[in-house]
Amino acid sequence: MTSALSGSSIDGPLYLDVVDLAHRSPGWLDGTIAVWSAYGLAVFAVLMVVGWWRARRDGADAAMTALSVPVAVVVAFAVNSAVKPLVAEDRPCRGLAFRTLEACPARGDWAFPSNHTAVAFAAAVALFFVSRRLGAVASVCALAMAASRVWVGVHYPHDVVAGAALGGLVGFLAMIVLRRLPARLAGRLSETWLRPLLVAGTI
């Protein structure tokens, strides 16, 4: 059985400073950040749909690249989730006596690395392969997601830094691999019932 580790010795004081600032901030700000922290990942899904929709106008190959983005994100989530039990770091809201904006996750829901942050950064990096503009927008959103997870009290700063690094790296490597799929595959699929997914003007 793996024993839980505490990350408070790494950046516990910084975490407490952030959570204390959250308590002294206006209610509307805390509420906005809490909503973003809980539901902000939906924005990345919207950006992926927008990227795919636009890519269809550039041909089947571009559309295939856009459709690879959610695959890269799922891979990053899987890798990040596999790392969590190996480290088994307790949530800061369990190791430090401090009231947080978000309810503390159940025991065994490990903190390191942050899943939300890993998914956000994987999506941001992968979207750069589709559109620099979408990638830039997603990057700003990913930074906001990382910061929000500390603000609401469910992660140490190093949890989100690790999640960003791992998610971004896996997202990048996954897209490199997925883009090497045979170019003729897109052409073949565009001749099937899947054509509307790859070529604009066929829906």
URKANOR-V442367 format. One record per backbone hydrogen bond with DSSP energy under -1.0 kcal/mol. NH is the residue of the N-H (numbers start at 1). CO is the residue of the C=O. E is the energy in kcal/mol with one decimal. If there is no record, write none. Layout:
BEGIN
NH&CO&E ; NH&CO&E
END
This chain:
BEGIN
5&88&-3.6 ; 10&7&-1.6 ; 11&7&-1.3 ; 12&8&-2.0 ; 15&11&-2.3 ; 16&12&-2.5 ; 17&13&-2.0 ; 18&14&-2.2 ; 19&15&-2.5 ; 20&16&-2.4 ; 21&17&-2.1 ; 22&18&-2.1 ; 23&19&-1.7 ; 24&20&-1.2 ; 30&26&-2.1 ; 31&27&-2.7 ; 32&28&-2.1 ; 33&29&-2.6 ; 34&30&-2.5 ; 35&31&-2.1 ; 36&32&-2.3 ; 37&33&-2.8 ; 38&34&-1.9 ; 39&35&-2.8 ; 40&36&-2.6 ; 42&39&-1.8 ; 43&40&-1.7 ; 45&41&-1.3 ; 46&42&-2.0 ; 47&43&-2.4 ; 48&44&-2.1 ; 49&45&-2.0 ; 50&46&-2.6 ; 51&47&-2.5 ; 52&48&-2.3 ; 53&49&-2.7 ; 54&50&-2.3 ; 55&51&-2.1 ; 56&52&-1.6 ; 57&54&-1.3 ; 58&55&-1.8 ; 63&59&-2.0 ; 64&60&-2.5 ; 65&61&-1.9 ; 66&62&-2.1 ; 67&63&-2.4 ; 72&68&-2.4 ; 73&69&-2.1 ; 74&70&-2.2 ; 75&71&-2.2 ; 76&72&-2.2 ; 77&73&-2.4 ; 78&74&-2.4 ; 79&75&-2.5 ; 80&76&-2.6 ; 81&77&-2.6 ; 82&78&-1.7 ; 83&79&-1.5 ; 84&80&-1.6 ; 87&83&-1.7 ; 88&84&-3.4 ; 90&5&-3.2 ; 94&91&-1.9 ; 95&91&-1.3 ; 96&92&-2.3 ; 98&96&-1.6 ; 102&152&-2.1 ; 109&106&-1.9 ; 110&108&-1.3 ; 111&89&-2.8 ; 114&159&-1.9 ; 118&114&-2.2 ; 119&115&-2.7 ; 120&116&-2.3 ; 121&117&-2.6 ; 122&118&-2.2 ; 123&119&-2.4 ; 124&120&-2.1 ; 125&121&-2.6 ; 126&122&-2.5 ; 127&123&-2.3 ; 129&126&-1.3 ; 130&127&-1.2 ; 131&127&-3.0 ; 135&131&-2.5 ; 136&132&-2.4 ; 137&133&-2.3 ; 138&134&-2.8 ; 139&135&-1.9 ; 140&136&-1.9 ; 141&137&-2.1 ; 142&138&-2.4 ; 143&139&-2.3 ; 144&140&-2.1 ; 145&141&-2.2 ; 146&142&-2.5 ; 147&143&-2.4 ; 148&144&-2.1 ; 149&145&-1.6 ; 151&147&-2.3 ; 152&148&-2.5 ; 153&150&-1.0 ; 154&149&-1.4 ; 160&156&-1.2 ; 161&157&-2.0 ; 162&158&-2.2 ; 163&159&-2.2 ; 164&160&-2.5 ; 165&161&-2.3 ; 166&162&-2.9 ; 167&163&-2.7 ; 168&164&-2.4 ; 169&165&-2.2 ; 170&166&-2.7 ; 171&167&-2.5 ; 172&168&-2.1 ; 173&169&-2.7 ; 174&170&-2.8 ; 175&171&-1.9 ; 176&172&-2.1 ; 177&173&-2.2 ; 178&174&-2.9 ; 179&175&-2.2 ; 180&177&-1.3 ; 181&178&-1.4 ; 185&182&-1.7 ; 187&183&-1.1 ; 188&184&-2.5 ; 189&185&-2.6 ; 190&186&-2.0 ; 191&188&-1.3 ; 192&189&-1.8 ; 195&192&-1.9 ; 197&194&-1.9 ; 198&195&-1.7 ; 199&195&-2.3 ; 200&56&-1.6
END
